[in-house]
Amino acid sequence: MNKSSQDYLLRFLVGGSILVLVYILSAVLPWKTLAGMFAAFPGVMAAAVILSGWRQGDGAAADTAQGSVYGMVGGLVCVIVTVLALSLGGYWLLALAAGLVAWLS
């Protein structure tokens, strides 16, 4: 298995494991808002920083972490638009679509 394949496999395992954990927490915890906070955990970002640092050193890991700020800001915009659309009485699927469009903008 080449390095690229190993990187993708590790990202899949780390990100997928975090998603499974978040799902379990959302099913078990009585406080759904708290479970939602775990859903915002930047698992993909963590995997990317780990892989960058492991393969290319501290500088590449720092660059990856700094670049993820843009993704986090986009995620915040997505959440704000989705919550706003839901609070205005929108359907959850349309609200989520609006949030994703805002994230892509």
C-alpha positions in Angstrom: 0.0 0.0 0.0 1.5 3.3 -1.0 1.6 6.4 1.2 -1.3 8.1 -0.5 -3.5 5.0 0.1 -2.4 4.9 3.7 -3.3 8.5 4.1 -6.7 8.0 2.7 -7.3 4.9 4.9 -6.2 6.7 8.0 -8.4 9.7 7.3 -11.3 7.4 6.7 -10.7 5.5 9.9 -10.2 8.6 12.1 -13.1 10.6 10.6 -15.4 7.6 10.4 -14.7 6.6 14.0 -15.5 10.1 15.2 -18.8 10.1 13.3 -19.7 6.7 14.8 -18.9 8.1 18.3 -21.0 11.2 17.7 -23.9 9.1 16.5 -23.7 6.9 19.6 -23.5 10.0 21.9 -26.6 11.5 20.2 -28.5 8.2 20.7 -27.4 7.8 24.3 -27.3 11.3 25.8 -30.6 12.8 26.9 -29.3 16.2 26.1 -29.5 16.4 22.3 -27.9 19.8 22.2 -24.8 18.5 24.0 -24.6 15.7 21.4 -24.8 18.3 18.7 -21.8 20.0 20.2 -19.8 16.8 19.6 -21.1 16.7 16.0 -19.1 19.9 15.4 -15.8 18.2 16.4 -13.3 18.8 13.6 -12.4 15.2 13.1 -11.4 15.6 9.5 -9.2 18.6 10.4 -7.5 16.6 13.1 -6.8 13.7 10.8 -5.4 16.1 8.1 -3.1 17.8 10.7 -1.9 14.5 12.0 -1.1 13.2 8.5 0.5 16.4 7.4 2.8 16.5 10.5 3.5 12.8 10.2 4.4 12.9 6.5 5.8 16.4 6.0 6.7 17.8 9.4 5.6 20.5 11.7 5.5 23.3 9.1 3.1 21.4 6.9 0.9 20.6 9.9 0.8 24.2 10.9 -0.1 25.2 7.3 -2.9 22.7 7.3 -4.2 23.9 10.7 -4.1 27.5 9.6 -5.9 26.7 6.3 -8.7 24.9 8.2 -9.7 28.2 9.7 -11.5 29.0 6.5 -13.4 25.7 6.6 -14.4 26.4 10.2 -15.7 29.8 9.4 -17.7 28.3 6.5 -19.0 25.7 9.0 -20.1 28.5 11.3 -22.0 30.2 8.5 -23.7 26.9 7.6 -24.8 26.4 11.2 -26.1 30.0 11.5 -28.1 29.8 8.3 -29.5 26.4 9.1 -30.6 27.4 12.6 -32.1 30.7 11.3 -34.0 28.9 8.6 -35.3 26.3 11.1 -36.4 29.0 13.5 -38.4 30.7 10.8 -40.4 27.6 10.4 -38.6 26.0 7.5 -38.5 22.3 6.8 -35.3 20.7 8.1 -34.2 19.5 4.7 -34.6 22.9 3.1 -32.9 24.6 6.1 -30.0 22.2 5.7 -29.8 22.9 2.0 -29.8 26.6 2.6 -27.0 26.1 5.2 -24.9 24.1 2.7 -25.4 26.7 0.0 -24.3 29.4 2.4 -21.2 27.3 3.2 -20.3 26.9 -0.4 -20.7 30.6 -1.1 
